[in-house]
């Protein structure tokens, strides 16, 4: 008894048959089960049977790719195959910035694949994922946090492709973040950093090119704007409005972009800041305005266009945020300032904390381009609690030899104790 034709799986095709056409060419055809479950006949022609079949197979591959069926994930697929498919999907997404795509690729390859690449999706149980994240936490909280985030996105992708029935990351133990409070710089520390930046490599015995002072200037811009380092380095001439100088009103600076570093492409300016909340216009203090005016004069003297960056290399290309960080570390080390840690974010925290204490956390968050919650959690240093004066005022009566004290009372018979 015939059992009938075997039903094709979605995205697969049946046997290829060939026929000779009236024109003398060969037609190859096969039944293909499309993304919607319908079986359709697909054909291709060639001068020989071999070339016709080859043309048909290529056509079927293109059809799979066009319908989103190019990468078929199953429970037997490995995490490495899942990662490759997900990164392909990430690459064609238009809602992600190039810097974000590059970050995802780096983190998958450095955090996930070295440990889980050979694990099959059906083997990725909640218990195994939980143990993996806990092992990552022994390196650092950030290591575990980023690993969890990337693994969750990977398995959400697998879930959408029916390769798993649930996301195992959802059942893993929650990470407990370390209770680290934001720490800003003191004014004395800021002055130490300024002196180190001003005198770095200025001695007579220094060989090689002298620093051009741009990192020193970047520090003043960071302190006067609360910008992220990428935002400060992305400022252009056209982002500056100093037209109110005659009225003795502050310079206006618009934060409208950031610098990103893409592997294989280098440093370039992205036409929007980190988040939608990050685009903002700020009135800056005069010490920052003076630095910016110097940079504007350099641009003017070189005849550079209005959309040129304020800070740039000798070749007029963007300054790398990583190079600025490296130079800052070198400055502080050479000055012997190793008793406190300073990064570009230190200046952002310091400015945010200063504004929050003078106004409130909401105002500081708006200046920084953050939500109030993020600003308080990561940038604004909590104020030290004020001492309670009550003991000094009210407990003097308990001092040795004091003439007054607490009168002792006794319970009369029948009184409640």
Residue pairs with C-beta under 8 A, 6 or more apart in sequence:
7 33
8 14
8 31
8 32
8 33
8 39
9 33
10 33
10 34
10 35
10 37
10 69
11 33
11 35
11 64
11 67
11 69
11 72
12 32
12 33
13 30
13 31
13 32
13 33
13 42
13 60
14 30
14 31
14 32
15 30
16 28
16 29
16 30
16 53
16 56
16 57
17 28
17 29
17 30
18 26
18 27
18 28
18 29
18 49
18 52
18 53
19 26
19 27
19 29
20 26
20 27
21 27
21 45
25 45
25 46
25 47
25 52
26 45
26 46
26 47
26 48
26 49
26 51
26 52
27 43
27 44
27 45
27 52
28 43
28 44
28 45
28 46
28 49
28 52
28 53
28 55
28 56
29 41
29 42
29 43
29 44
29 56
30 41
30 42
30 56
30 60
31 39
31 40
31 41
31 42
32 39
32 40
32 41
32 42
32 60
32 63
33 39
34 40
34 63
34 67
35 67
35 68
35 69
42 56
42 59
42 60
42 63
43 56
44 52
44 55
44 56
44 58
44 59
45 52
45 55
46 52
46 53
46 54
46 55
61 70
64 70
71 81
71 84
71 85
71 88
72 161
73 81
73 82
73 85
73 121
73 158
73 161
73 162
73 163
74 121
74 163
75 120
75 121
75 122
75 163
75 164
76 120
76 121
76 122
77 120
77 121
77 158
77 163
78 117
78 118
78 119
78 120
78 121
79 112
79 113
79 116
79 117
79 118
79 119
79 120
79 121
79 124
79 154
80 113
80 117
80 118
82 121
82 154
82 155
82 157
82 158
82 163
83 108
83 112
83 113
83 117
83 154
85 157
85 161
86 108
86 153
86 154
86 157
87 104
87 105
87 108
89 157
90 96
90 101
90 104
90 105
91 101
93 101
96 104
97 260
97 270
97 272
98 260
98 262
98 265
98 270
99 260
99 261
99 262
99 270
102 260
102 261
102 262
102 263
104 150
104 153
105 263
106 263
107 146
107 147
107 150
108 150
108 154
111 136
111 143
111 146
111 147
111 150
112 147
112 150
112 151
112 154
115 132
115 135
116 124
116 132
116 151
119 128
121 158
121 163
121 164
122 164
124 155
124 164
124 168
125 168
126 168
126 171
126 172
128 168
129 151
129 168
129 169
129 171
129 172
130 171
130 172
130 173
132 147
132 151
133 144
133 147
133 148
133 151
133 169
133 172
133 173
133 175
134 144
134 173
136 143
136 144
136 147
136 148
137 143
137 144
137 175
141 175
141 177
141 178
144 175
145 175
145 177
148 169
148 172
148 175
151 169
152 167
152 169
152 170
155 164
155 167
155 168
155 169
156 167
158 164
158 167
159 165
159 166
159 167
181 381
181 382
182 349
182 353
182 377
182 378
182 379
182 380
182 381
182 382
183 349
183 381
184 346
184 349
184 350
184 352
184 353
184 354
184 381
185 193
185 340
185 342
185 346
185 347
185 349
185 350
189 340
189 342
190 223
190 350
192 335
192 337
193 219
193 332
193 337
193 342
194 216
194 219
195 335
196 331
196 332
196 334
196 335
196 337
197 215
197 216
197 219
197 331
198 216
199 335
200 211
200 216
200 330
200 331
200 334
200 335
201 210
201 211
201 334
202 210
202 211
211 327
214 311
214 319
215 324
215 327
215 328
215 331
217 291
217 294
217 295
217 311
218 229
218 232
218 233
218 311
218 319
218 324
218 344
219 328
219 347
220 287
220 288
220 291
221 227
221 232
221 235
221 288
221 291
221 292
221 310
222 229
222 232
222 344
222 347
222 348
222 351
223 287
223 288
223 347
223 350
223 351
224 284
224 285
224 287
224 288
224 289
224 291
224 351
225 231
225 232
225 253
225 255
225 282
225 284
225 288
225 351
225 367
226 348
226 351
226 352
226 355
226 364
226 367
226 368
227 235
227 255
227 348
228 258
228 273
228 274
228 278
228 344
228 345
228 348
228 369
229 321
229 324
229 325
229 344
229 345
230 258
230 259
230 260
230 274
230 321
231 255
231 257
231 258
231 273
231 274
231 278
231 369
232 311
232 344
233 259
233 309
233 311
233 318
233 319
233 321
233 324
234 256
234 257
234 258
234 259
234 269
234 270
234 309
234 318
235 253
235 255
235 292
235 309
235 310
235 311
236 257
236 269
236 306
236 307
236 308
236 309
236 310
237 296
237 299
237 304
237 305
237 306
237 307
237 308
237 310
238 306
238 307
239 253
239 254
239 255
239 256
240 251
240 252
240 253
240 254
240 292
240 296
240 310
241 251
241 252
241 253
241 254
242 251
242 252
242 289
242 292
242 293
242 296
244 250
244 251
244 252
245 251
249 283
250 283
250 284
250 285
250 286
250 289
251 283
251 284
251 288
251 289
251 292
252 281
252 282
252 283
252 284
253 281
253 282
253 284
253 288
253 292
254 279
254 280
254 281
254 282
255 273
255 278
255 279
255 280
255 281
255 282
255 369
256 271
256 272
256 273
256 279
257 269
257 270
257 271
257 272
257 273
258 269
258 270
258 272
258 273
258 274
258 278
259 267
259 268
259 269
259 270
259 318
259 319
259 320
259 321
260 267
260 268
260 270
261 267
261 320
261 321
261 322
262 268
267 317
267 318
267 319
267 320
267 321
268 318
269 309
269 318
272 278
272 279
273 279
273 369
274 369
275 369
275 370
277 369
277 370
277 371
278 369
278 370
279 369
280 366
280 367
280 369
282 367
284 292
292 310
295 310
295 311
296 310
299 308
299 310
302 316
304 316
308 316
309 318
309 319
311 318
311 319
312 318
312 319
313 319
321 344
324 344
325 343
325 344
328 342
328 343
328 344
332 338
332 342
348 368
348 379
349 378
349 379
349 380
349 381
351 367
351 368
352 364
352 365
352 367
352 368
352 375
352 379
352 380
353 364
353 379
353 380
353 381
355 363
355 364
355 367
356 363
356 364
356 375
356 380
357 383
361 372
361 375
361 376
361 380
362 372
364 375
364 379
364 380
365 371
365 372
365 374
365 375
365 376
368 375
368 379
370 378
370 379
396 402
397 404
397 405
397 406
398 405
398 406
411 417
